[in-house]
Amino acid sequence: MSTSESTVREAVYSGIKTATISGAIAAVPTLVGCRVIPWAKHNLNHTAQALIISAASVAGFFIAADKIVLRNARGNTIGKYHKSE
């Protein structure tokens, strides 16, 4: 397996793990707030609630995956730089 394949695999795994955690963390206050807060109860339907939760999950995925890719790219660049000296 090449370095880029392992980087992608690691980034996807980390992104999925973070998306799952951030989705669960966003779901609790969203669902509770839509049951307790009168404004949210009247104005946020099921689609809006799902969009709030999925937005948190998608953001978590891309932030985590991007961090992994950038970290590995930085490491590869520094490694190539030191080899050329």
C-alpha positions in Angstrom: 0.0 0.0 0.0 1.4 3.4 -1.0 1.8 6.4 1.3 -1.1 8.2 -0.4 -3.4 5.3 0.0 -2.6 4.9 3.7 -3.1 8.7 4.2 -6.5 8.6 2.5 -7.5 5.5 4.5 -6.4 7.1 7.8 -8.1 10.4 6.9 -11.4 8.7 6.1 -11.3 6.6 9.3 -10.6 9.6 11.4 -13.3 11.6 9.6 -15.9 9.0 10.1 -15.1 8.6 13.7 -15.2 12.4 14.3 -18.4 12.7 12.3 -20.1 10.1 14.4 -19.1 11.7 17.6 -20.0 15.3 16.5 -23.3 14.1 15.1 -24.2 12.5 18.4 -23.1 15.5 20.4 -25.1 17.9 18.1 -28.2 15.6 18.2 -28.8 15.8 21.9 -29.2 19.6 22.4 -31.0 19.9 19.0 -33.6 17.3 19.9 -34.0 18.4 23.5 -34.2 22.1 22.5 -36.9 21.3 19.9 -39.0 19.7 22.6 -38.4 22.2 25.4 -37.9 25.7 23.8 -41.2 27.1 22.5 -39.6 29.0 19.6 -37.8 25.9 18.4 -40.8 23.7 18.8 -42.9 25.9 16.5 -40.2 26.8 13.9 -37.9 23.8 13.5 -39.5 20.9 11.8 -37.9 17.5 11.4 -36.0 18.5 8.3 -34.4 21.5 10.0 -33.4 19.3 12.9 -31.8 16.8 10.6 -30.0 19.5 8.7 -28.5 20.9 11.9 -27.3 17.5 13.0 -25.9 16.5 9.6 -24.2 19.9 9.2 -22.3 19.2 12.4 -21.4 15.7 11.2 -20.2 16.9 7.8 -18.1 19.7 9.3 -16.5 17.2 11.7 -15.7 14.8 8.9 -14.0 17.4 6.7 -12.1 19.1 9.5 -10.7 15.8 10.8 -9.9 14.4 7.3 -8.2 17.7 6.3 -6.1 17.7 9.4 -4.8 14.2 8.7 -4.1 14.9 5.0 -2.2 18.2 5.9 -0.2 16.5 8.7 0.9 13.7 6.4 1.7 16.1 3.5 3.7 18.3 5.8 5.6 15.2 7.0 6.3 14.0 3.5 7.5 17.5 2.4 9.8 17.8 5.4 11.2 14.3 4.8 11.9 15.1 1.1 13.5 18.4 2.1 15.9 16.7 4.5 16.9 14.0 2.0 17.9 16.6 -0.6 20.4 18.3 1.8 
